[in-house]
């Protein structure tokens, strides 16, 4: 069953957001130096590392500069076996795929979708061979 494996927080002021979430939750927030999808070249991306109440590594997140005024709220990403299969399923059920299958080099593929209530979410397929 798909579960949330990653989340993204858009920000107008990265330093302000980093300070807020670090002081609020104690998250470790570091600039990502890995490869970006071709559609995001040049965009700075910050990785958020979280831990549970026992100090065990928990879900990871990301933070980036808000790309448009419409990019509101935190986007949760669900793990799926196939982004292509689940993208088709989203549309069959009345949702929309707003960003088609996109590679994240050496990590996998994602797509951004909206549900029938216009809520945004992502789907992610792990694949270390993604280019």
LINNOR-V991615 format. One record per helix or strand of 3 or more residues. SS is the DSSP state (A for helix, B for strand). FROM is the first residue (numbers start at 1). LEN is the number of residues. Records with the same first field share a line. If there is no record, write none. Layout:
SS: FROM-LEN / FROM-LEN
This chain:
B: 4-8 / 28-4 / 45-7 / 57-9 / 74-6 / 96-9 / 108-7 / 120-7
A: 14-12 / 38-3 / 83-10
